[in-house]
Amino acid sequence: MTEASPQFTDAPIFDADQHMYETPDALTRYLPEKYRSAVQFVQVGRRTRIAILNKITDYIPNPTFDRVAAPGAYEPFYSGNNPESKSLKELGGRGVDSIPAWREPEARMKVLDEQGVDSTLVYPTLANLVEHSAAEDPELVVAVMHALNRWMLDQWQYVYQNRLFMTPVISCALVDDARRELEYVIENGAKVVLMKPAPVKGLRGWRSPALPEFDPFWADVQDANIPVVLHASQPPLTDYVNRWEPPSTNSAFAGSAFRRVVLGHREIADMLASLICHGTLTRFPKLRIASIENGSHWIQSLFTELEVSYSKEPTSFPEHPIEAFRRNIWVSPFWEGSVEDVVNTVGWDKVLFGSDYPHPEGLAEPKGYFKYAEGMSEKRTYDFMGDNTRRFMGLPVVYKAEEEAPVPV
């Protein structure tokens, strides 16, 4: 029997999923005075919480991020290697003090060098809860997102030394404001934008951001040739699950077995189904959209549902749904997810590596992924660990075995 070749590990990494920890004034430094009372840090006993519209949320346990669970602390849980059935709280322990590399770009660059990472997308952490918690007031959502984006520009810039690519946040709650925000971040150098995979609440109630009324925004995105990332965030189905199992907490790190099974990553499947079924991807076929940190097990079931529905009434779809998905969608399956799930459905050129550093549910350092690698060839390692993200971003690839355009046009 021939021994398997050792996993190739020298491909230059473009990490599609890293994060910053915001400073306490990230949401308020540029927030207009009339909204200041709607976003506040409050003390609950010895703990600091964030209150939005007078409702305290513990979705993020310590929104000041002065002390956090260490990078990779939850790896035993997410890798399925947790024989003692330790809770996330137990795995996180007392935590660690935040370091400058999680707060500012110059220090982060030094960490990238130490980790052997060439480039990365960098996501905010607080945005994870704001749009969900402030949804009842669309104008507040727009104001807070703009304030956060201005803070991000101050603190990190949108592109730092062509290695750190920050992801300013766009909410489609009010489509005209979304268009203005997109224009603002692009004018200030943004090369990618972040959106929540969920319905939005505008002045006329809840709706999908893929409905035709949002076409002016998507037209702007396509015309600007800027990619969109849909990152995991506070699930929009929380209220539904709460009817089955009343929560003792809304913490992102205190889920029950039932919640993990029922919620899964339903929100990303529904968001992509909407973009396909409501025709956004057909009307704007040059859009580049990536699912980040939303897992991968949902892909096959979504493909099955799309195929079944299409077989029943093909004319109810603007085009074959699988073709639309494969043309427009990239997927980063989270480090503990299955690369094979993505490859077998979407293809090798659409799967992205993401470490989730420095979050505790991520990897302690990006190259730690190689102990979970699935025997990828040298070319496939180049693709997965970096070149596919470069393609998504419209940047030149590193592996030069074949000439290719940086991005479809």
C-alpha positions, 0 to 999 in steps of 0.5 A, spaced: 500 500 500 502 506 498 503 511 503 499 518 502 503 524 501 504 529 507 499 535 506 502 541 503 502 547 507 506 552 504 501 556 500 500 563 502 494 564 506 489 569 505 484 568 511 477 569 509 475 570 516 478 574 522 476 579 527 477 585 530 475 587 538 472 594 538 474 599 543 468 601 547 466 607 543 466 604 537 458 605 536 458 611 539 464 616 537 460 618 531 453 616 533 449 623 533 446 626 539 439 624 538 441 616 538 446 616 544 440 614 549 439 608 545 446 605 545 449 604 552 453 600 556 450 598 563 453 595 569 449 589 571 452 587 578 459 586 576 458 585 569 458 590 563 453 589 558 450 593 552 443 596 552 440 597 545 433 601 546 433 600 553 433 592 552 440 589 555 443 584 551 448 578 553 449 575 546 456 578 547 458 576 554 463 582 555 462 587 549 468 592 552 472 586 550 477 588 555 478 581 557 476 575 552 476 567 552 483 566 548 483 564 541 482 557 540 479 556 547 473 552 544 476 548 539 475 542 543 468 543 543 467 545 535 472 539 533 468 534 536 473 532 541 470 534 548 469 527 551 468 531 558 462 534 555 465 541 558 461 547 556 464 553 553 464 557 559 468 551 562 473 551 556 473 559 556 476 559 563 478 566 566 480 568 559 485 573 557 486 580 556 485 583 549 492 585 546 493 591 541 493 586 535 486 585 536 484 592 537 489 596 531 492 594 525 499 595 526 500 590 531 495 586 527 500 586 522 506 583 526 501 577 528 500 576 521 507 575 520 508 571 526 502 566 524 505 566 516 498 569 514 499 573 507 492 577 508 486 577 511 479 579 511 477 583 518 470 583 521 467 587 526 465 583 532 459 588 535 456 588 529 454 581 530 448 584 535 446 591 533 442 590 527 438 584 531 437 588 537 436 595 534 431 592 528 425 595 531 428 602 529 430 602 522 433 609 522 437 607 529 440 601 525 442 606 519 445 611 524 449 606 528 452 602 522 454 609 519 457 610 526 461 604 526 463 604 519 466 611 521 470 608 527 473 603 523 475 607 518 479 611 524 481 605 527 483 601 522 482 604 515 478 600 510 485 597 507 491 597 511 498 596 507 494 591 502 494 586 507 488 587 512 481 588 508 476 591 513 469 589 512 464 596 513 457 594 515 451 595 510 444 594 512 438 594 507 433 596 512 432 603 508 434 602 501 436 609 500 440 609 506 444 603 504 446 606 497 449 612 501 452 608 506 455 603 500 457 610 496 461 612 503 465 606 504 467 605 497 469 613 496 473 611 503 477 605 500 473 599 502 474 593 497 469 589 500 462 590 505 459 586 510 451 584 511 447 580 515 444 574 512 437 576 515 430 579 513 430 587 514 425 591 518 424 597 514 418 603 515 413 598 512 415 592 516 419 586 515 422 583 508 427 580 504 433 584 502 432 580 495 426 583 493 425 587 487 425 594 491 432 593 493 434 592 486 437 599 486 442 597 492 444 591 488 445 595 482 450 599 485 453 593 488 454 590 481 456 597 478 462 598 483 464 590 482 465 590 490 464 583 493 459 582 499 460 577 505 454 574 509 457 573 516 454 569 521 451 573 526 445 573 531 440 568 528 433 572 526 430 565 528 431 566 535 424 568 537 421 562 534 426 558 537 424 561 544 417 559 543 419 552 543 425 553 549 424 559 553 431 562 554 435 563 560 440 567 556 441 570 549 449 569 550 452 566 543 456 561 547 450 558 551 446 554 546 442 548 548 442 541 544 435 543 542 437 550 539 444 547 536 439 542 532 433 547 530 437 553 529 443 550 525 445 555 520 438 556 517 439 563 516 444 563 511 440 557 507 434 562 507 438 568 505 441 565 499 434 561 497 431 568 497 437 571 493 436 565 488 428 565 488 427 572 488 431 573 482 436 578 485 442 573 482 439 573 476 437 580 475 445 582 477 449 576 475 455 579 476 454 579 484 460 576 488 457 573 495 460 569 500 457 565 506 462 566 512 462 562 518 456 559 517 458 552 516 457 547 510 452 542 512 446 546 510 448 546 502 446 539 500 439 540 503 438 547 500 440 544 493 435 538 494 430 543 496 431 547 490 432 542 485 425 539 488 422 545 487 424 547 481 422 540 478 415 541 480 414 548 477 421 550 473 417 557 471 417 559 478 424 560 478 428 566 474 433 561 472 435 554 474 437 555 481 443 551 482 446 554 476 445 561 480 448 559 486 454 556 483 455 562 479 455 567 484 456 564 491 462 562 495 462 559 501 467 558 507 465 552 511 468 554 518 474 551 520 471 545 523 466 544 517 467 540 511 471 542 505 468 536 501 461 539 502 462 545 499 467 542 493 461 536 492 456 542 491 459 548 489 466 546 486 473 547 488 474 554 486 468 557 491 471 554 497 474 559 502 479 558 508 477 562 514 480 561 521 475 566 525 482 568 529 482 571 535 475 568 537 475 563 542 470 558 537 476 559 532 483 556 531 488 559 536 492 560 529 490 559 522 496 554 520 492 550 526 487 548 520 492 543 517 491 538 522 484 537 520 486 538 512 483 532 508 489 531 504 489 536 499 494 536 493 498 542 492 494 546 487 488 545 491 491 547 498 493 554 494 486 554 492 483 553 499 488 557 503 488 563 499 487 563 492 480 562 492 479 568 496 483 572 492 479 570 486 473 572 490 476 579 492 478 580 485 486 580 486 491 576 482 492 569 484 499 566 487 499 559 484 501 560 476 500 554 473 495 557 469 493 564 467 486 566 469 483 573 470 482 575 477 475 575 477 469 573 472 466 580 468 
